[in-house]
Amino acid sequence: MTRVVRFHEYGDANVLRIEDVEVRPPASDEIQINVKAIGLNRAEVMFRSGRYLQEAVFPSQLGYEAAGFVKALGAEVTGFSVNDAVSVIPTLDMSRWPTYGEVINIPARYVVKHPGNVSFEQAAAAWMQYVTAWGALIAQAKLSADDFVIVSAASSSVGIAAIQVARSVGATVIATTRSSAKARPLLDAGAHHVIATSEEDLAARVKAITDGKGARVVFDPIGGPAIAQLAECMSFGGILLEYGALSTEEGTFPQFALLGKCLTFKGYLYIEVTSDDALLARAKKFISEGLASGALVPLISRTFRFDDIQEATRFLESNEQVGKIVVTVE
């Protein structure tokens, strides 16, 4: 029997239970992993509370990221060996291939032998954030050294990853956050400029930073009224990539900025990368090389024990963190 996290109904963190289950052998294309660390994501909070794109079938498991040792290999799996240190790229279905458990089965396509200089905690904190940021900034926006990029809600794990990915290609990063309380951590994380949106005029600051040109790329998970504000900050021919909907408010559509600047607004999800073999291969190479060289360093806000999964989830929902929350498995 193996301990896993399950929930039997939608609700807050209190519905999460650690239960003993029998884990099946890996399918022919799967790798079974002894988990050492688990990375937490907001998508899992939405899934647990019934606000995700996917509905749960109870009792349900959950989780997108983990790292550990290979325990067993499916009959068709090649390129891996038992006891390899590996980490998990988010799959397309967390209820089918959950990661909140001591032993998990994951399709080999979503398993990576991470660089030896990366700890299990860092490896479990890497793939969701870097795949998301790489797919948007590099694959979609073609970010380059000549660009200014606005990273909204920059203290999130994806925000920190976006800062590092942008800096790795030489772009200038303008990070936004609600208050100046997180300004120093964001500067320490690599942002060139930080704007506290509740305390400063966003458009005026961006105009000053960019010498009036505006930012060509915006990477935003908020939406709502912020879209119109961000459009005012963009340069001619700019692209805004919307990868979330943290705001529950409707925003005014900025048609004049869109037309006047020939802007592109695009909804973006990391599955655009993970569902495409060629893109996924490029992402694995870029991220693995970045982790090995030190250009990409997962920032871990706090770690929790597996037994404290409810507390870890509550901390994730508090928005107090700068970076990733990781759960360790003994």
Buried (B, 14 or more C-beta within 10 A) or exposed (E): EBBBBBBEEBEEBEBBEBBEBEBEEBBEBBBBBBBBBBBBBBBBBBBBBEEBEBEBEEEBBBBBBBBBBBBBBBEEBEEBEEEBBBBBBBBEEBBEBBBBBBBBBBBBBBBBBBBEEBBBBBBBBBBBBBBBBBBBBBBBBEBEEEBBBBBBBBBBBBBBBBBBBBBBBEBBBBBBBEEBEBBEBBBEBBBBBBBBBEEEEBBEBBBEBBEEBBBBBBBBBBBBEBBBBBBBBBBEEBBBBBBBEBBEEEBEEBEEBBEEBEBBBEEBBBBBBBEBEEBBEBBBEBBBEBBBEEBBBBBBBBBBEBEBBBEBBBBBBEEEBBBBBBBBBE
